[in-house]
Amino acid sequence: MVHQERFNPPATPDEIGLSWQPLQVNAPDGIPLVGWLIPHPAPKGILILLHGFGTSKADLLDTACVFHARGSYHLVLMDFRAHGASGGETISFGKKEVDDLKTLLVFLAGRPDLADLPVGFYGISMGGAIAILAAARCPQVKAVVTDSAYADLSHAIARAQRLTYHILRWPLGQMVLWGVELRLGCRLKELSPAGAIGAIAPRPILIIHGGRDISIAPGQAAKLFKLAGQAKEFWLVPEAEHVGAFYLERERYAKRVLSFFDRHLS
């Protein structure tokens, strides 16, 4: 669970006709974090797009293409540590990734061409969960959109073990959870968005989830929505599977997400 095989395809924004700039920042522990800045000629703000578990920034190229065409935002796509082209060997589900995002925010604020622009987070699956954890501790993030995020990390890992390896929660699945806690040096409850989402308020959050998501059940999204403070929105897409809402209805999805950021990144 903490050492995934790298998914790092050679794709770049060039392949979807977008100009881009390479980004690299060093995490607080020195690990290089690699990403792309896709600039917009008339930006209203900056959207930081956060990928899911075991994937990379390239997984968000389709989404970036639509957001760039329909919206007016600089887009930043970064590989989490131990993912894609970034350094590191251990996935920590937010324990270190939150500080990595803090470092990225400081870096972006230090560039004269980006310094005065409001920032929003958009994250899918684990990226959505980490977006919640980071936004709770980063007041400069003005709005958050998550898609298919989990509320309880223990539940998400146990579910992944069952679907992938057919391991039941008791006893072997629980041993995996204890092993992850031992490796990370903290309780998984500390890395569960359910405990952090309330701290985002009064900044707004939009929670998106698929009604046919078997990887992270829709009940996890409902739990996040219940625990979130105002302002909050919940969009359940009945026919969508895990992170599938965008691909099911791209135009409606882009309109919903971008109008949310248009209203709140001002």
Summary of the structure (lengths in Angstrom):
residues: 266
radius of gyration: 17.3
end to end distance: 38.8
largest distance: 55.0
contacts: 944
relative contact order: 0.14
helix: 42%
strand: 19%
